[in-house]
Amino acid sequence: MRDSTRSPLPPGRPRPADGAQLPHIHARERATLAGVIDGLDGAGPVLVTVSGLHGTGQRTLVRWAAHRARTAGLRVLHARARPPAPPGAARPYGVVAQLLAPLRAPGADTRPAPPEGGGPGTGNGPHGDLSPLLRQARREPTVLAVEDMHRLPAGDLDRLQALLRRADGSRLALVCGGSEQVTAGPDWAGALASAAGPAAVHDLSPEQLDQAGTAAVVGAVCGAPFDDRFAAAAHAVSRGRTCLLLDILRQFAGLGLRPLTAHVPTLRTLGTAALGDHLIRAAHDLGTEVTAVVRALAVCGEHLDPNLVCALAGARNLSEHRLAAVLARTAGIRALPGGRLTVEPALRARVLEEMAVDERRALHARAAELAHRAGADDGAVADLLLGAHPVRAPWAGETLRRAARQAVGDGLHDHAVTLLSRAQQDGHDRAGDPLAGLDLAAAHLVAEPEAGVLRIERTLRAPGPCAPRAHAADLGLTVGSGAMVCRAVAGAMADPGETGRDVLLALLWAADPTGQAELGDPVPAAAAPLPRNPVSPAQAAVRAWQLALHGEDLDTCVRLARAALAHGHGTRTPLVQPVLAACRALCAAGLPDEAEAGLDGLLAVLRGSHLTLAAPEIHALRGEVQLRAGRLAAAARDLHAAEQALAPLGRSAAALPYVQAVGILVESESGRGEQARIRAGTPIPSAARNSEHWPHLLFARGVVALREGRPAEARDQLWECGRRLMSRHRVNPAILPWRSLAALACHGVGALEEARRLSEQEVALARRWNAGGSLAWARVSAALVDPQQDRLALVRSALAEAGGGPAGPEYVRVLAESAAAEMTEDGGDRRVAAGSLAELGRLTALHPAAPMAVRARVLARAGRPGTAPVPGWEALSPAEEQTALLAGRGRSNRDIAAALRISSRAVELRLTRVYHKLRIDGRRELRALVREMGGHRNDAARTGR
């Protein structure tokens, strides 16, 4: 056994014990050996075989027996079997030659001869003369100690068998030790026992140490009190193998550390290194072919069956079944389901480090091809290819790309970059798929954003087919690099030889549909406008979105969007931004189901390609579509999917403000006000303010502020939202109805003229667009902020216009206002109110905490004008009623305190009493009550009570 390297010990610290100095290890086997040696003078020949798993102490026991025999004054001849020499190398001494050497040189040392080199014979020829050994054993008790019998050549095994058969009358003890794991040739222990003749036979099989045995060795080697957890860790890392345990503990003790739990990580590190060394020694002991098999297992054992592993290693002379049985019992080799074997992951690098780099790469290349032919998983074959030299075969590039798509789908973008970069090293890769470079750019955009943008720009500016450039522009728009796309596409279109001008022109306008980019470069003035009735699907989609943004020609917008989606259905790699433009246009037109179908088609081709980067925006838009359709649970699921897709992209993703905005609105409409408030307050990177989606986030924050009774804050958020939209000529209220909500906020702070002006603008713009839902909500908002309007007529008109649209937030609000107006206005019809309330209750039943569900419950309790709308109102004191009415108008506690000249604490106490007397939960229900009482219009009269 090779001696382990020992580190210098601190002064005064005992040197770690050797296995031969630990009598409690293998005590039963030592007792047997002692009996044989002590009784050899009066006994006949004896055969002792010490066999077992590699590393369980066979060599230590043979040496212990030799040491005891020498101490007893017996003649000891020691030998050690050597592995076969490589072709052309000097042949080592045979075992019989080593045993005979001291007898042929009187007075020579009886220790084993050197492992290789010249000497008196090789012992590999015919049996030769064994007489010197027999004469020596008859003259005096003699012990023949032979190590590593599992490496014994067949010729030497035959000679030892002949020696045993002729040993009658001699005082000879043949003590042989070695592993029982033999991959070729006969079972050496059984062969010797069958030829023992007159010799007594003792077959010893040292077992692996148990927990108690390991603990005893730890105490003896480390020479200090130890923790039980340390001993348990030592047992686990050594697998109970005596030699491995001693090797690990010697190195640990050599570091001067105490065997405590705190040092278990160091112990495990040493154990992994020692286990790797032992595995390599075990493989070398079993021969060069076995070593090659172990290396092949380290590369691809888990992917190939044993017969293919043997073929990969070139081990054609080994029995596969016998080899598998031997290796499965070797420390460091793990058996897998299905009969496959592999080297433990922590040891693979150690097993392969002895190979030359080129040899190791060639092994990986052969393993990859075999695994590919055997139908292994793409990811496994790709990992093998990464360790190989460039294969330059079509199957290799295709496998690497498929594995990269899987990695992207699993969120492993760094690994995808590695796989795709390697795929591009193959000459076959670039000729296969012109979009392959975009997959690499998409992976770079996540792992290294700057590198990804540069790769997209290079693709845009490179000459060649239109398709790669169109998809590169689409990808650039998806990640928010609109200014770069505009510049690069404009340059490409200036080339008179450009063949894909229609698609590139569409993408140029997709970057800035209205040509009024607030930040960055707008569409170049020289760029041609899109045709009014384009034929190209990409142009049709972007033109439909242009019409929707301007709020013009609803019918043409819908026709173009439908045509664009119909043409792109089933395309393997569609352009994302045109499809999104068509779906947004349909959503603004009040056709959420058609928009959802278009998005579903896009999601179907999403996974694994460069299109994955669009997943957050696609899912967020789908969530908005579900929200507009009143399907709040589905909207929440889409929002979750958007956030999951957003996670690997980081907080710099272009779609982040949009995802956050949709999340705020979904939480708010579902009645989860606290979650909506938290989302609204979540900080967003400053770079996101340049995103085209930033107005959506401002709008959502304004909604939360308005519902929580902060009209001044809501007005500021909505005004900024409107300013950004107007700067880009995005005027359609169906996109974001910021004017109507800003009007309500202005009304809440007393800016009545401003509120009236905003509501009139929204009605006019909504009438021009003529989509039922947005026009209905604009009319209702006008009725709420302008007391001079005929509220009942406006609400009835709004209800008629909204009836044919989706049952989303706009529709349920119109239902609520219809019920309220029919109940409180002169000429109202309570039967119409009851119908509206029934419909409102049905639509809000799944979300009882939603604002409109609360409103429905309040309206159900409300009476006609002039009566107490809620039991308990008449019980309010004048001060409480005055405070309640101001709070119901949306005034903050600070505003109320200033208006009534009382403290904020007094306002809080009054409102607490109001909630208790009216049996309501808080400010939201109070605002609904005040609205139904006409509080927005008659506040002055009531506060003068």
TIPASE-963505 format. One record per residue (C-alpha): x, y, z. Coordinates in steps of 0.05 Angstrom, whole numbers, plus 5000, padded with zeros to 4 digits. Each point is the difference from the previous one (the first is absolute). Layout:
XYZ;...
***
This chain:
500050005000;502650684982;501950415062;495750615011;503450675003;500650245072;500150735019;504850205057;496849945068;500150535054;505249905053;497949505054;494349714959;500349244989;500949754930;493849664971;499949255007;500949534942;495049444986;504949495027;500350385065;492549975012;498549325030;492550135005;499450014924;498149314972;501449665067;496949344978;504549954939;506250195040;498549465050;499649484945;506550234970;503450005068;497849295013;502749774932;506750335010;500949815073;498449274985;503849944935;506149665031;496049385019;494949994943;499949824927;499050474942;494750545008;496450444948;497050665024;496150414949;497950715018;495050264949;494450514998;498050664971;505650464977;502650425057;497349595058;506949845029;502649384963;506850304988;500550255072;498449305027;505249674956;505250495023;497949915072;500949244993;506950104970;501950475056;497749515053;503749434968;506550394998;499050205073;499249265016;506649844965;496949664940;502750054929;495650474959;500150054925;495950594976;497250144930;495050454966;496549894935;500950554949;495350234945;502049784930;504950474966;497850424941;502349764932;507450144990;501450135074;504549585044;496349415030;499550015076;502349445047;495149445006;497749785070;503849344999;506350354976;499350505058;499349425050;506049634971;504650604996;502250015073;501549254998;504550084940;503950575032;502149785070;499850555051;495650454956;494350395029;493449615002;495750614985;496250014932;504250144939;499250664963;493750054959;503550014933;507049924970;505049444990;500649405045;500949265003;494449784954;493050224990;496049415023;495650054939;502749394965;498949265015;499249785072;507449985011;503449725062;496150105065;504849565039;503550585035;493450215032;498349295021;507049885029;499650655039;493249815029;502349315020;506350285031;496550535043;493050315007;499050474942;494550504985;498750204928;496350675001;497050204933;496250664990;495150214945;498349304976;494550284956;505550244953;503649334998;501549744929;497349324983;507049704997;501850205071;493349755025;501549324969;506849985033;497150175069;494949444990;505649524984;503850235062;494049845044;499149324969;507449825015;500150315070;498549375039;504849945059;502250734997;499050545052;497350494949;494850545009;497650344936;496450645020;496850324939;495950644999;496350374946;493450264975;494549514983;498150484943;503449674940;497650174930;504049484962;502949315015;498149515055;498150155071;506949995031;497749815071;495849434975;505449764953;505149975056;495249655047;498349474948;507549844993;501750035074;501149255003;502649835070;499950735023;495050255050;495850574972;497650645034;495750474959;499650695032;495350544974;501050655038;493550405001;498950744995;500350375066;493550155036;498650665037;503349755064;506249764963;500650664964;499450385065;505549575031;504650154942;498550755004;501950005073;506449614988;502450394939;498150705021;502349895071;494850465032;492949985025;495350044941;492850214986;495049464981;498050404939;507250024977;500549245006;493449924962;502650454945;506549614996;496049354993;495750304945;505750294960;504449375005;494349504987;503049585056;506149834957;505949925047;505550254953;495950594977;498350195071;507249975022;502250424941;494850545015;501450025075;507650034991;499350604955;495050325048;504549895061;505950264960;496450674996;500250055075;492450045006;495749695054;494549514981;494250475015;493550144964;502550684977;505449654958;495349524965;500250424935;507649924998;499349265012;495149944942;504750384954;505749545018;495449404993;498050194929;507250074979;502149355034;494149634970;502050234931;507149755012;497449335024;495449934940;505850134953;504549505036;494449484999;499250104925;507549944988;500149375043;494849704954;503850154936;500550514945;493449804968;496350105066;503350685008;497450194931;493149775019;500150415064;501950614960;494349874952;495349935058;502450675027;498250314933;493349684983;498349415044;493150265017;498250074926;502549344971;498949275015;506149615024;501149664933;500550684965;504650265055;504649404988;499950134926;501650735012;505949805045;502549484950;499449465054;498549414954;503449475042;495850085063;493649655020;494850565004;495949655054;506149855042;502850694990;493450325021;499649575062;507150195020;499250744988;493350045035;503749815064;505650494991;500150625043;498650624958;495949624948;492450105006;495049494974;494150314964;493049734985;500049574938;506949715011;504150614981;506150225039;503250685009;505650335038;497650435057;499650734976;505150265051;505249514974;499350084925;505150554991;505049615042;499049384957;501050384935;505750465020;505349474985;497950004926;503150474950;495550574978;499349754928;498749295024;494650255048;496650414946;500249424951;496749565053;494550525010;498950044925;499449244992;495449985061;495550554971;499249634934;498449355035;495150345047;496750344940;499249354963;497349675063;494550525006;502650355062;497050665023;502250614960;502550345062;504549415017;502849954930;501150764999;503849975066;504549474970;501150434938;502250585044;505849575024;502049774930;503850314944;495550304945;496349424968;497750394938;494249544985;492850214986;497349585058;504650355049;497750704982;492649805001;500949655068;503450615030;494450464975;494549555027;503649965067;500750765001;492550094989;498749535058;504950405043;496450644982;493449695018;502949805067;502750695012;507449794992;502050574954;507449985016;500249274981;496050154937;505350524980;505449475009;496249484958;498350484944;507050294998;502749304992;494849844946;502550594960;507149715000;497449464954;499950194927;493649604991;496250435050;499750644961;497549674937;494349655037;495750555029;500850744984;496650175066;504949605043;504050635014;493950335030;499349455051;507050165022;498450745001;493849875042;504049595050;505350555003;494650525014;498649655065;507049795020;503850594971;495050534975;505150454967;502949434960;493049804978;498350694975;506550044962;498749334968;493050234978;502850644971;505349624961;494749554972;495750604979;505850334965;502849384967;498349874926;496249384983;492949725002;494450425029;497449485049;505750025050;499950775000;492450025009;500349535059;506050385029;496050654996;494049655032;504449755056;503150695010;493050305007;498149465049;505750185047;498750744996;505650214952;495350384954;504850584985;505549524978;495149624957;497550644967;507150214981;502149314975;493649854961;500150694968;507149874977;498149324972;494150284962;504550524968;503349434962;496749974931;501349254998;495949855063;494749474984;496050015065;498050735002;492749865017;501649635064;505650475021;495550604989;494749685044;505149885055;502750714992;493050275016;499049475054;505850335036;496250665002;492949924972;498350745003;506950264980;500450435063;504949645045;500750405064;507049735014;505149754951;499750044925;493150034967;498549674934;504350364947;496250544963;501949694934;496749345017;493949854958;493449965039;496349355002;494749904946;492950145022;498049294980;506449595002;500549304971;506049785041;497649675065;505450355041;498050674971;492649855011;501249855073;504150635013;495150434960;494249725042;503750215063;501350694971;492550104989;498649755070;505050495031;497050584962;492949765015;498050014927;496149544953;498149435046;497449554944;506550054959;504149885062;496349365016;500349764928;507550104995;501449685067;495949394982;503449934933;506950045032;498549465051;496749544949;506150024954;505049885057;496249415030;504449385003;506550354983;505949655033;503750635019;495350594995;502050735010;497850155070;499050754998;495150014941;495849455033;500050405065;497950634962;494149634968;497949715067;500450685035;495850304945;494649475009;500250105075;498950754992;494349854953;496449615054;501449314970;503949655056;498449294978;503250114931;506050345032;500749415048;499949504942;505650384965;504250005063;498849265011;502849864930;506250395017;501049645066;499549334965;506650124963;503550365057;503949505040;507549934991;501150504943;501950734999;492650155005;500349815074;502350705016;493150254980;496549545050;499250535055;496750504953;495649474967;497549735066;499050705028;495950204938;496049365007;498850195073;497450694977;495549664949;497249555054;499150605046;496150384947;495649384990;498549975075;503749335010;503950205061;502449315020;502849874930;503250695002;503549825065;502749364969;502750374940;503150515046;503549445039;502649714934;502650694980;503750085065;502949304994;502550164930;502650675024;504249715058;506149764960;500150644959;501450445060;497150675021;502650334937;495049644955;496350474954;493249715017;500850095076;495750645006;494449674959;500149365041;499850415064;494350434974;495749414981;501449695068;497850625036;493450044961;498649255009;501150055075;495850635005;494249734959;500149365041;499350385065;507049885025;501450725016;506049885045;503649594947;498350534948;503050535045;506349595011;500949904926;498850734985;505450195050;505149514974;506050384972;501549934927;506950114968;500750714974;501749734930;492949734996;497350714997;502150014927;495749404985;493750084957;496549635057;501550525053;493250364990;496549345018;503549995067;498350735013;492749864984;499849405047;503150405056;494950544988;494349495006;502649775068;500850715026;492950184978;496949395032;503750125064;497450715007;506350374976;497150414943;505850514996;505149444992;495549644950;499450644959;507550094997;501249274978;494550034948;502350674973;507049734990;497149384966;496150454953;505950454985;504249414978;494549704958;498450664967;507450134985;499749364958;493250174969;496649425035;493250315011;495049434999;496649935068;498949264985;507649905011;500150345069;494050415023;504450485039;495650624988;493849725033;503849795062;503850655002;493250354996;497649625062;506550185036;499250734981;492849985025;502549715065;504650595013;494850514978;502750164930;493149944969;501450374935;506149584986;496149375015;494550224951;505050164945;503649335006;493449614999;497650374938;506649844964;499449265017;492849974975;501950334935;506049534988;496149395020;494350194953;505050064943;502849305015;492949745012;501749375040;494149875046;503749885065;504550614999;494450464976;495449755055;505150125054;501550704973;492650185004;499349735071;506250395022;497150644971;493649885039;503949925065;504050644996;495150484967;493750155040;496950364941;499749374958;493749584997;502849435041;494449514987;500150104924;507649944997;500149375040;494449684960;503750164936;506449725028;496649355021;497249914930;506950124969;503749535048;495049424994;503249694939;507150025026;504149575048;497749945073;506250345026;501350575050;496950534954;493549604994;499249865074;501250735016;494650204951;495349495032;501450305069;498850714977;493749774964;497249695063;501950625040;496950494951;493649604992;499349985076;501750725016;498150444940;493150264985;496849574947;504349405018;497249304992;501249545059;498849394957;505750204955;504250135062;498349305026;502149694934;506550385000;501349795072;498649274985;504950014942;505150385041;499449495056;500949424952;506350304969;503350165067;498049385039;506749664993;503750605030;495950255059;505450495022;500450344932;498050734998;494049874956;497849435045;500150475060;496250514958;494849484983;498749845073;499350745017;495250124943;495849405021;498950345067;498950694972;493150344996;497150564959;502450715008;497750335064;500449375043;505749745041;504049584952;502949575054;497349835069;503850425050;501050634958;495050395041;503849805063;506150414978;501250655035;500650624956;507650005010;500449264982;495650094939;504150604977;506549605007;496949394966;497850404940;506850324991;503549325007;495049714951;502150514948;507149755003;503050525047;505949775042;500050065076;504850594996;495450374950;493949875044;503750245062;502050644964;493050124973;496549895067;505750305042;500849385043;505849525011;501449404957;499049575062;493050285008;498549834928;502249285012;495649935061;493950284964;500949534941;500849415048;493250165030;497050094931;502349314977;497249695063;493250334994;499249864926;502849295007;504950084943;507249784993;503450644982;501050584953;498549624936;492949835020;499150705029;501850314933;495049554965;494650215050;501350744991;499849934924;493249665002;497450565045;502050504948;505750225043;504350204941;494850504976;496650235064;505850005048;499650745016;492749965020;501049395044;506150275036;496050625018;495249585042;
***
